[in-house]
C-alpha cells in the first residue's frame, strides 16, 4: 500500500520559500499558521526520506500534482473541480467547502469531551461542529523548545505567544508587580513560540473571545469556523514544566488527571493556580512527573504516520 502512495505526487501550497528546519532552525522561532500547516509538514516528510512531496507556490500549476495540501489562507489557489485531490489542514480558520479531506489536530473533532470539569470550561468540543471527511493529523511542534529542570518552589513562570491573545491585564505592570510581591515572577515572550530553558512553570491563558483575523475576515475561533491546537500542552510536557492554561477543547480532549494541566479562564483563576504551584510541592512534583509520562504523545513520527494514513484514504 505504501508503494501506491509513493507513486503519487503531493504538493504542499506555501506562499513563502520556507527553508529546511534542519538547516535553518531559527527561521522556525515563529511561523505563521499557513506556513506551519504546509511548508513545515513538507519538510518533515522530506526529512523522513519521502521524495514524492513538493513545496509549491500558490500561483504554480497545481494540476501537475495528484494531491494538493493547503491552508485556508491560500484557498483562492485551489479549484476543487480539478482532477487533483485536496486536503485542507484545518487550523483556526473555517473549512473550505467541497474539499476531499480535512486534516484536524483537535481530537475533540472525533470524540466528544465527557469530563464534567472540562465541559464546564469548553463544552463538548468540535465533534458536532466540523463536518465532512475528517482525519487526525497532529500539528507540527514549535521547533526550538528546550527541556527544563523545574524546581520547587517555582520562580520563573513563562509565556510564549502573541500578546493580543492574552486575557486582559495579565501582562500589565500592575498585575506583574502584584504577582512578584507574592513570589511569582511572570515572564512574557511575544515574539517566539519556544521557551528559554530555565522555566519552572509554563502558561498560556488566552481570551475566550478570540482575536480578529484579517485573512479569514472574522474571529479565529475554536468552533465550526476552525480549531485551536493542543501544542502548548504538548510542549509543556516535553519541557517538563507544570502548565496553566485557559480552556481549550484540544487540550480538554487530552485531559486524564488533574496533573495534566491547571485551568484558568480569568485573572483571579490564574493567580489562584500560580499560588497553588508555589505553595503545594506535592502538586508541583506530580505535575513534573506526569510530564515525563506523557512527553512522547506528540512526535514527528506520529505526524508522518498520520499523513500517510490520510494519503492512503484519499487514494484508496
C-alpha atoms as one frame of an Amber mdcrd trajectory, in Angstrom:
protein
   0.000   0.000   0.000   2.868   2.377   0.796   4.286   1.917  -2.718   0.937
   3.001  -4.131   1.198   6.229  -2.130   4.819   6.777  -3.132   3.744   6.812
  -6.765   1.505   9.823  -6.117   2.802  13.393  -6.200   1.849  15.526  -3.207
   2.135  19.327  -3.321   2.112  21.479  -0.171   0.987  25.006  -1.077   3.174
  27.515   0.778   3.444  31.187  -0.155   6.958  31.626   1.226  10.206  29.746
   0.470  10.364  28.111   3.895  13.826  26.587   4.488  14.503  23.162   5.944
  14.335  23.313   9.738  17.460  21.160   9.910  19.428  23.840   8.042  17.826
  26.981   9.462  16.133  26.237  12.818  15.980  29.905  13.841  13.526  30.541
  10.974  11.090  28.386  12.962  11.197  30.509  16.120   7.809  31.769  14.974
   5.853  30.570  11.936   2.620  31.932  10.547  -0.109  29.315  10.676  -0.366
  28.994   6.904   3.344  28.102   6.771   3.498  25.657   9.657   0.379  23.954
   8.244   2.007  23.395   4.855   5.739  24.041   4.486   6.602  22.573   7.891
   4.718  19.350   7.057   6.552  19.215   3.735   9.959  19.361   5.380   9.017
  16.743   7.972   8.119  14.297   5.201  11.174  15.292   3.165  13.473  14.720
   6.134  11.940  11.275   6.606  13.069  10.395   3.086   9.909  10.945   1.033
  10.762  12.176  -2.464   7.248  12.396  -3.884   6.412  15.564  -1.938   6.855
  19.108  -3.219   6.535  22.603  -1.774   4.887  24.892  -4.317   3.771  28.495
  -4.515   0.027  29.178  -4.898   0.494  30.566  -8.418   2.194  27.409  -9.734
   0.367  24.902 -11.942  -1.265  22.700  -9.331  -2.744  20.339 -11.928   0.720
  18.777 -12.252   0.170  17.003  -8.912  -2.087  14.241  -7.627  -2.814  15.775
  -4.209  -2.811  19.382  -3.030  -2.354  20.076   0.688  -3.303  23.627   1.587
  -4.258  26.108   4.308  -7.345  28.335   4.297  -5.283  31.466   3.629  -4.310
  30.081   0.197  -7.775  28.778  -0.657  -8.111  31.016  -3.740  -5.437  28.954
  -5.472  -7.495  25.784  -5.062 -10.081  24.553  -7.549 -11.994  21.623  -6.092
 -13.345  20.810  -9.563  -9.886  19.925 -10.848  -8.646  16.341 -11.150  -6.288
  16.573  -8.171  -7.327  15.501  -4.676  -7.463  18.156  -1.949  -6.540  18.060
   1.723  -7.143  21.177   3.832  -5.194  21.470   7.070  -7.879  22.971   9.317
  -6.398  25.286  11.921  -8.177  28.309  13.405  -9.826  29.035  10.073 -13.110
  27.808   8.531 -13.409  24.685   6.427 -13.364  25.304   2.672 -16.399  23.653
   1.001 -16.115  20.572  -1.233 -12.625  19.549  -0.157 -11.864  15.806  -0.344
 -10.436  15.598   3.180  -9.874  17.826   6.202  -6.818  17.319   8.423  -7.699
  18.052  12.060  -5.301  18.124  15.009  -8.009  18.539  17.639  -9.124  15.145
  18.961 -12.457  16.586  20.109 -13.325  16.755  16.395 -13.692  12.970  16.559
 -14.739  12.142  20.142 -16.810  14.490  22.334 -15.398  15.736  25.635 -17.034
  13.905  28.531 -15.196  15.148  31.626 -17.583  17.399  33.584 -14.914  19.894
  34.624 -13.709  20.267  31.048 -17.267  20.578  29.726 -17.901  23.491  32.095
 -14.938  25.308  30.546 -15.075  24.373  26.863 -18.275  22.434  26.185 -18.368
  19.130  24.306 -15.671  20.084  21.800 -15.864  20.102  17.999 -17.439  16.696
  17.330 -20.738  18.369  16.439 -19.259  21.441  14.726 -16.870  20.253  11.999
 -18.179  18.157   9.119 -17.006  16.277   6.061 -14.266  13.696   5.632 -12.086
  14.324   8.698  -8.748  12.704   9.526  -6.461  13.183  12.508  -3.092  14.811
  11.765  -1.074  16.256  14.691   0.084  19.835  14.203   3.856  20.436  13.943
   5.508  21.320  17.240   7.272  24.632  17.909  10.762  23.632  16.865  13.216
  25.191  19.264  11.695  24.376  22.654  14.131  23.478  25.421  13.843  20.827
  28.102  13.797  22.286  31.605  14.826  21.265  35.112  11.962  22.825  37.104
  12.498  23.281  40.823  10.130  23.909  43.706   9.284  26.496  44.796   8.874
  27.759  41.216  10.359  31.155  40.414  10.010  31.546  36.633   6.501  31.437
  35.132   6.853  31.801  31.361   4.544  32.627  28.446   5.311  32.458  24.721
   2.842  33.642  22.095   1.080  36.696  20.802   0.200  39.452  23.266  -3.153
  40.114  21.570  -4.484  36.666  22.521  -3.914  37.019  26.284  -6.669  37.744
  28.786  -6.868  41.398  29.752  -4.345  42.860  32.213  -2.324  39.681  32.752
   0.764  41.339  31.259   0.126  44.743  32.822   2.792  46.199  35.099   0.241
  46.404  37.920  -0.569  42.693  37.826   3.036  41.607  37.200   4.173  43.654
  40.228   1.311  42.246  42.304   2.355  38.682  41.490   6.029  39.427  42.082
   5.233  40.607  45.594   3.737  37.169  46.227   6.804  35.347  44.898   5.561
  34.675  41.355   7.791  36.028  38.578   5.852  36.306  35.320   7.829  36.465
  32.089   6.424  37.095  28.612   7.910  36.410  25.170   5.639  37.793  22.463
   7.969  37.066  19.540   8.730  33.334  19.610   6.872  30.067  20.090   9.576
  28.336  22.131  10.834  28.717  25.663  14.227  29.672  27.120  15.039  26.543
  29.148  15.036  27.985  32.668  11.279  27.806  33.265   9.614  26.282  36.304
   6.037  26.825  35.095   4.634  27.397  31.606   1.344  29.214  31.000  -0.974
  30.224  28.161  -4.110  31.993  29.368  -5.979  33.269  26.346  -9.168  35.228
  25.829 -12.360  33.263  25.365 -13.420  35.808  22.740 -10.626  35.462  20.255
  -8.888  37.992  18.073  -9.785  39.248  14.618  -8.023  37.701  11.650  -7.519
  39.800   8.549  -7.034  36.690   6.407 -10.280  34.941   7.366 -12.197  38.238
   7.821 -13.506  37.085  11.137 -12.575  35.782  14.560 -10.058  32.989  14.940
 -12.290  30.677  16.891 -12.495  27.153  18.219 -15.915  26.283  16.797 -17.374
  25.404  13.403 -15.162  28.180  11.995 -11.943  26.428  12.952  -9.970  24.769
  15.689  -7.101  25.502  18.043  -4.244  23.080  18.640  -3.041  21.429  21.851
   0.593  22.181  21.065   1.221  24.425  24.073   0.231  21.485  26.271   2.358
  19.024  24.324   5.233  21.489  24.581   4.844  21.827  28.350   5.053  18.039
  28.705   8.206  17.964  26.606   9.637  20.932  28.525   8.841  19.036  31.757
   7.063  22.015  33.337   3.641  22.297  35.013   1.209  24.108  32.733  -1.539
  26.655  33.446  -3.943  27.219  30.565  -7.296  28.675  29.662  -9.952  26.268
  28.483  -9.231  24.685  25.105 -11.172  21.856  23.503  -7.957  20.452  22.008
  -6.367  20.252  25.454  -9.557  19.115  27.156  -9.666  16.167  24.746  -6.288
  15.063  26.164  -7.232  15.521  29.820  -6.872  12.448  32.024  -5.936  13.694
  35.516  -5.535  16.951  37.422  -1.791  16.690  36.818  -2.092  17.198  33.052
  -2.720  20.955  33.338  -4.366  23.557  35.560  -7.344  25.531  34.231  -7.522
  29.331  34.457 -10.014  31.297  32.371  -9.826  34.540  34.374  -7.176  36.646
  36.056  -8.324  35.511  39.516  -8.202  31.855  38.484  -4.733  32.341  37.056
  -3.473  33.884  40.293  -5.045  31.019  42.255  -3.319  28.357  40.133   0.026
  30.187  40.331  -0.209  30.228  44.109  -1.180  26.552  44.259   2.048  25.635
  42.476   4.015  27.986  44.687   2.590  26.611  47.928   1.902  22.942  47.140
   5.073  20.974  46.475   3.211  17.677  46.061   1.108  19.151  43.248   4.173
  20.656  41.576   6.212  17.439  41.766   3.379  15.242  40.496   2.815  17.532
  37.514   6.508  17.302  36.648   6.335  13.509  36.934   3.263  13.485  34.703
   5.193  15.421  32.039   7.683  12.555  31.924   4.882  10.057  31.391   3.189
  11.969  28.587   6.051  13.756  26.799   6.132  11.336  23.852   2.465  11.655
  22.890   3.424  14.095  20.122   6.227  13.381  17.641   7.184  13.822  14.014
   6.902  10.057  13.622   3.223  10.321  14.542   2.805  13.196  12.084   4.315
  11.140   9.259   2.184   8.113  10.123  -0.965  10.264  10.206  -0.179  11.931
   6.880   0.413   8.562   5.224  -2.887   7.298   6.620  -4.625  10.338   5.142
  -2.952   9.781   1.760  -3.981   6.114   1.764  -7.605   7.041   2.435  -7.597
   9.608  -0.345  -6.199   7.213  -2.936  -7.976   4.063  -1.803
